[in-house]
Amino acid sequence: MITQDNIQESIYQAIDAINETLPADKQITKTEETVLFDASGAIDSLELTLLIVAIEQKIEQNFSARIVLADETTMSAEHSPFRTIKDLTAHIAQLME
């Protein structure tokens, strides 16, 4: 059974990969409440795109499941699933149900 903890660990693995490419002062903190993408977010739109791809790859690698995180519905949602790591974890769990 895939749990939210398993999903969050996959997100953290993707963040580790992205952090390797970022300067120390721009690295993403790995906590549930880390704000990823909004006006005060940790990453810009290019970094968000790279993170989305890395997460999709980690999910496929870890769970043999293919998901699409960025689609028309998600990108136009009133409450962005990319706001915090906690929001993103819940969104992925819902996609995998």
C-alpha positions in Angstrom: 0.0 0.0 0.0 1.3 3.4 -1.0 1.1 5.9 1.9 1.4 9.6 2.0 4.8 9.1 3.8 6.0 7.0 0.8 4.8 9.8 -1.6 6.5 12.5 0.5 9.7 10.5 0.5 9.6 10.4 -3.3 9.0 14.2 -3.4 12.1 14.6 -1.1 14.2 12.4 -3.4 13.2 14.7 -6.3 14.0 17.8 -4.2 17.4 16.3 -3.4 18.1 16.0 -7.2 16.9 19.6 -7.9 18.9 20.9 -4.9 22.1 19.5 -6.4 21.7 22.0 -9.3 20.8 25.0 -7.1 23.1 27.4 -5.2 23.1 26.8 -1.5 21.0 29.9 -0.8 18.3 28.8 -3.2 17.9 25.2 -2.1 14.5 23.8 -1.2 13.9 23.0 2.4 12.3 19.5 2.9 9.4 20.1 5.3 5.7 19.7 4.8 5.1 23.4 5.2 7.7 24.5 2.7 6.1 26.9 0.3 7.1 25.8 -3.2 5.3 28.0 -5.6 3.5 31.3 -5.0 4.5 34.9 -4.5 6.8 33.9 -1.6 7.7 30.5 -2.9 11.1 28.8 -2.8 11.2 28.2 -6.6 10.5 29.9 -9.8 8.5 28.5 -12.7 11.5 26.9 -14.4 12.5 25.2 -11.2 8.9 24.1 -10.6 8.9 22.5 -14.1 12.1 20.6 -13.3 10.7 19.5 -9.9 7.4 18.3 -11.5 9.4 16.2 -14.0 11.7 14.8 -11.2 8.7 13.9 -9.0 6.9 12.2 -11.9 10.1 10.1 -12.5 10.5 9.2 -8.9 6.9 8.1 -8.6 7.3 5.9 -11.6 10.6 4.5 -10.4 9.4 3.9 -6.8 5.8 2.7 -7.4 5.7 1.7 -11.1 2.9 4.2 -11.5 2.6 6.9 -14.1 1.1 10.2 -13.1 0.8 13.6 -14.7 1.1 16.5 -12.3 0.8 19.4 -14.6 -2.4 19.3 -16.7 -5.0 21.9 -17.6 -7.2 21.2 -14.6 -4.4 21.3 -12.1 -2.8 24.4 -13.4 -6.1 26.3 -13.3 -7.2 25.0 -9.9 -8.3 27.6 -7.4 -6.1 26.0 -4.8 -2.7 25.1 -6.3 -1.4 21.7 -5.4 2.1 23.1 -5.9 1.8 25.6 -3.0 3.4 23.5 -0.3 4.9 20.0 -0.1 2.0 18.9 2.1 -0.5 20.1 -0.6 1.6 18.3 -3.3 1.7 15.1 -1.3 -2.1 15.1 -0.9 -2.6 15.8 -4.6 -0.3 12.9 -5.6 -2.1 10.6 -3.2 -5.4 11.5 -4.8 -4.1 10.9 -8.3 -2.8 7.5 -7.2 -6.1 6.3 -5.8 
